[in-house]
Amino acid sequence: MCADSPEVVIDLDAVQRNFAIATSIAGPDVGVAAVVKSDGYGLGLNRLIEPLVAGGCRTFFVADLSEAYRVRDRSTEATVFVLAGMKRDHAEPCRKNRFVPVCNTLAEAVAAAEGRCDYALNLETGFSRFGLGPSDVRSLMHRSLPQPVLVMSHLACADDPANALNELQKNRFVCFSELLGPTRRSLAASAGLFLGPAYLFDLVRLGSALYGLNTTDLVPNPFMNVLKLRACLVDVRHVHAGATVGYRSTFRASRPTRLGILSIGYAHGLAWSLSNRMIVEIGSHVAPLVGRVAMEYVAIDLTDVPDQLCRPGQWVELITKDRPADAMARAGGTVAQEVMLRVGAACRRSYLAIEHGKEA
């Protein structure tokens, strides 16, 4: 018997394996960092750190200081980069806890140096969101600041290998970083792994791929699906041919139809744009979602599903191994990262523990 609230099941073994896969792709001379910002892409940062450290991860990127503390509580030795930048009141906590702020402006770099903190520099190479531009880099060259421990930038079109902006950004990155002197460099995130060795430099920042997302549409996906989303069948009813379902009557039954009502809706992170546009799994069978996604419920067409599976209390799966978050994103006209963040934050979470392979 399932619970009334929808559930996200996170496979910690798959997270650890994805880190190992990325490490193998990057090669022995390139480090791989885990990006666990936004509460581990909605999957629960606290539970992700232990399996990643056990799998050899020593570097993490987080959104802000509150997340940095959560990583430090679980790993005293890890290098923790803070993407939110450097504020003057951050000097003491960064110095005391060995957090590394990613400085997005010249003023932030100066504040980090004055606060005696290790720091990283974010360079603007074509993404047009944060980062030091050419004039900032020239100014920095003439200041006697300590060397940053990392220089980084972010590719705008890494998921489109043929896009000319990739090479342009790489060339700008090389030029800017060489002006700043020898230090570790990081340009590629998950999609950048597949652009070739020239893009990898010293460190790859693994985000989407860590969670099994296939941002580059590779067939087959080299990474393992981490996430399962399931909801409870709470009601079953029959309607006649011609009956309509849900708000604004966007679905009309073309035959006598058996409807199932699932206890999941946009209150649980399910996109409203999935109305009439996705397939769910029930046992080894599939059923379409019919009508609009409502706040806490959706309807599915169970007419072709065996009777024994059409009973209240049955689990119905919306994200599975064969229908991952990427498939839901395509159906809803969004990106898989948004799908994962929304359902991960709004639904009850459970975890498959590595040592037992059972929910914990």
ZAMARGU-4260 file (C-alpha; in steps of 0.2 Angstrom, whole numbers, plus 5000, padded with zeros to 4 digits):
<rodrens>
0) 5000/5000/5000 | 5007/5017/4995 | 5007/5033/5005 | 4995/5047/4999 | 5010/5059/4997
5) 5021/5057/4981 | 5038/5051/4984 | 5055/5054/4976 | 5067/5040/4977 | 5086/5044/4975
10) 5098/5030/4971 | 5114/5035/4980 | 5124/5021/4972 | 5120/5028/4955 | 5126/5046/4961
15) 5142/5038/4966 | 5144/5028/4950 | 5140/5043/4939 | 5155/5052/4948 | 5166/5037/4944
20) 5160/5037/4925 | 5164/5056/4924 | 5181/5053/4932 | 5185/5040/4919 | 5179/5051/4904
25) 5190/5066/4911 | 5205/5055/4912 | 5219/5054/4925 | 5225/5071/4923 | 5209/5081/4926
30) 5200/5083/4942 | 5181/5081/4944 | 5171/5092/4956 | 5153/5088/4962 | 5141/5103/4960
35) 5128/5101/4974 | 5121/5118/4974 | 5102/5121/4976 | 5102/5107/4989 | 5110/5095/4978
40) 5098/5099/4963 | 5083/5096/4974 | 5089/5079/4980 | 5095/5083/4997 | 5113/5089/4998
45) 5116/5081/5016 | 5113/5064/5009 | 5124/5066/4994 | 5141/5071/5002 | 5145/5054/5010
50) 5143/5043/4995 | 5153/5056/4985 | 5167/5057/4997 | 5167/5038/4998 | 5169/5038/4979
55) 5184/5049/4979 | 5176/5066/4977 | 5187/5080/4986 | 5180/5096/4978 | 5162/5103/4979
60) 5153/5118/4972 | 5139/5125/4982 | 5127/5140/4980 | 5131/5150/4996 | 5138/5149/5014
65) 5124/5140/5021 | 5127/5125/5009 | 5146/5126/5012 | 5143/5123/5031 | 5133/5108/5027
70) 5147/5101/5016 | 5160/5105/5029 | 5150/5096/5042 | 5151/5080/5032 | 5168/5082/5026
75) 5182/5091/5035 | 5195/5089/5021 | 5185/5094/5006 | 5188/5109/4996 | 5172/5119/4995
80) 5169/5133/4982 | 5155/5145/4985 | 5147/5152/4969 | 5138/5166/4977 | 5154/5176/4978
85) 5163/5186/4992 | 5156/5198/5004 | 5166/5208/5017 | 5157/5199/5031 | 5162/5182/5023
90) 5180/5184/5026 | 5180/5176/5044 | 5169/5161/5040 | 5178/5158/5024 | 5195/5159/5032
95) 5190/5149/5047 | 5181/5135/5037 | 5193/5135/5022 | 5178/5140/5010 | 5184/5146/4994
100) 5173/5161/4987 | 5171/5162/4968 | 5174/5180/4965 | 5164/5188/4951 | 5171/5205/4952
105) 5187/5214/4955 | 5181/5221/4971 | 5176/5204/4977 | 5194/5198/4973 | 5201/5212/4983
110) 5190/5208/4998 | 5195/5190/4998 | 5214/5195/4997 | 5211/5208/5011 | 5202/5195/5021
115) 5217/5183/5019 | 5205/5170/5010 | 5209/5158/4996 | 5198/5163/4982 | 5193/5158/4964
120) 5190/5170/4949 | 5176/5168/4937 | 5180/5175/4920 | 5167/5182/4908 | 5170/5174/4891
125) 5153/5175/4883 | 5140/5169/4895 | 5136/5187/4900 | 5132/5182/4918 | 5144/5187/4931
130) 5163/5187/4929 | 5178/5198/4926 | 5179/5205/4909 | 5194/5211/4899 | 5196/5227/4908
135) 5195/5219/4925 | 5208/5206/4920 | 5220/5220/4915 | 5217/5229/4931 | 5220/5214/4941
140) 5237/5211/4932 | 5243/5227/4940 | 5238/5223/4958 | 5249/5213/4970 | 5235/5201/4975
145) 5239/5183/4980 | 5236/5171/4965 | 5219/5163/4964 | 5218/5145/4968 | 5207/5142/4953
150) 5202/5152/4937 | 5185/5147/4929 | 5172/5152/4917 | 5156/5144/4910 | 5151/5138/4893
155) 5135/5144/4886 | 5133/5131/4872 | 5142/5115/4878 | 5127/5105/4874 | 5128/5110/4856
160) 5146/5104/4850 | 5145/5113/4833 | 5141/5130/4841 | 5155/5142/4837 | 5153/5151/4853
165) 5162/5135/4862 | 5178/5138/4853 | 5177/5157/4855 | 5174/5155/4874 | 5188/5143/4876
170) 5200/5154/4867 | 5195/5169/4877 | 5197/5159/4893 | 5215/5153/4888 | 5220/5171/4884
175) 5213/5179/4900 | 5219/5165/4912 | 5237/5166/4904 | 5237/5184/4908 | 5234/5180/4926
180) 5248/5168/4928 | 5249/5149/4932 | 5235/5142/4942 | 5222/5128/4940 | 5209/5131/4927
185) 5191/5125/4925 | 5180/5128/4910 | 5169/5113/4907 | 5154/5107/4917 | 5144/5091/4913
190) 5141/5094/4894 | 5158/5101/4892 | 5165/5084/4896 | 5161/5078/4878 | 5169/5093/4869
195) 5186/5085/4869 | 5202/5087/4880 | 5205/5105/4875 | 5190/5110/4885 | 5194/5100/4901
200) 5210/5109/4908 | 5212/5105/4927 | 5195/5103/4934 | 5178/5098/4927 | 5162/5104/4937
205) 5150/5089/4937 | 5132/5095/4940 | 5118/5088/4929 | 5127/5072/4924 | 5130/5068/4942
210) 5112/5066/4944 | 5110/5056/4927 | 5103/5070/4916 | 5107/5068/4898 | 5110/5087/4893
215) 5119/5082/4877 | 5106/5069/4871 | 5119/5056/4870 | 5113/5038/4864 | 5115/5029/4875
220) 5116/5040/4890 | 5133/5036/4898 | 5126/5041/4915 | 5114/5031/4927 | 5097/5038/4931
225) 5097/5043/4949 | 5079/5048/4952 | 5062/5039/4953 | 5046/5048/4955 | 5030/5039/4960
230) 5013/5044/4966 | 4998/5034/4974 | 4983/5029/4965 | 4969/5036/4976 | 4953/5034/4966
235) 4947/5024/4951 | 4931/5028/4942 | 4922/5025/4925 | 4916/5038/4913 | 4905/5036/4898
240) 4911/5040/4880 | 4910/5059/4878 | 4913/5063/4896 | 4926/5077/4899 | 4940/5077/4912
245) 4947/5091/4923 | 4948/5110/4922 | 4942/5117/4905 | 4937/5100/4899 | 4953/5098/4889
250) 4951/5079/4887 | 4936/5071/4881 | 4934/5052/4882 | 4932/5044/4865 | 4926/5027/4873
255) 4920/5021/4890 | 4935/5025/4900 | 4942/5019/4917 | 4950/5034/4925 | 4963/5034/4939
260) 4966/5049/4951 | 4984/5051/4957 | 4989/5061/4972 | 5001/5072/4964 | 5000/5089/4955
265) 5009/5106/4953 | 5009/5108/4972 | 5022/5094/4972 | 5032/5101/4957 | 5023/5093/4943
270) 5023/5105/4929 | 5006/5111/4923 | 5012/5110/4905 | 5012/5091/4906 | 4993/5092/4905
275) 4988/5079/4892 | 5006/5076/4887 | 5015/5063/4897 | 5015/5044/4900 | 5016/5035/4917
280) 5020/5017/4921 | 5009/5006/4932 | 5017/4989/4934 | 5024/4984/4917 | 5010/4994/4908
285) 5009/5012/4903 | 4994/5025/4904 | 4993/5042/4898 | 4989/5057/4909 | 4973/5065/4903
290) 4966/5082/4907 | 4975/5096/4916 | 4987/5095/4930 | 4978/5101/4945 | 4986/5108/4961
295) 4986/5091/4970 | 4979/5078/4958 | 4980/5072/4940 | 4970/5059/4931 | 4976/5045/4920
300) 4968/5033/4908 | 4968/5015/4915 | 4956/5008/4902 | 4970/4997/4894 | 4978/4992/4911
305) 4974/4975/4919 | 4961/4976/4932 | 4972/4970/4946 | 4983/4985/4945 | 4968/4997/4945
310) 4965/4998/4963 | 4967/5012/4976 | 4984/5010/4985 | 4994/5006/4969 | 5010/5015/4966
315) 5011/5023/4949 | 5028/5029/4942 | 5031/5046/4933 | 5050/5046/4932 | 5058/5029/4929
320) 5074/5021/4922 | 5065/5021/4905 | 5057/5037/4907 | 5069/5048/4916 | 5068/5067/4921
325) 5074/5071/4903 | 5058/5063/4895 | 5047/5072/4907 | 5056/5089/4903 | 5053/5086/4884
330) 5035/5082/4887 | 5033/5098/4898 | 5043/5110/4887 | 5056/5113/4900 | 5073/5107/4906
335) 5077/5091/4917 | 5086/5102/4930 | 5069/5111/4933 | 5060/5095/4934 | 5072/5088/4947
340) 5073/5103/4957 | 5054/5106/4958 | 5049/5088/4962 | 5064/5085/4974 | 5060/5100/4984
345) 5041/5097/4985 | 5039/5078/4987 | 5044/5067/5001 | 5061/5060/4998 | 5068/5042/5002
350) 5085/5035/4998 | 5092/5019/4991 | 5107/5016/5003 | 5123/5010/4994 | 5127/4997/5007
355) 5111/4988/5006 | 5102/4993/4990 | 5087/4996/5000 | 5077/5012/5004 | 5083/5021/5019
</rodrens>
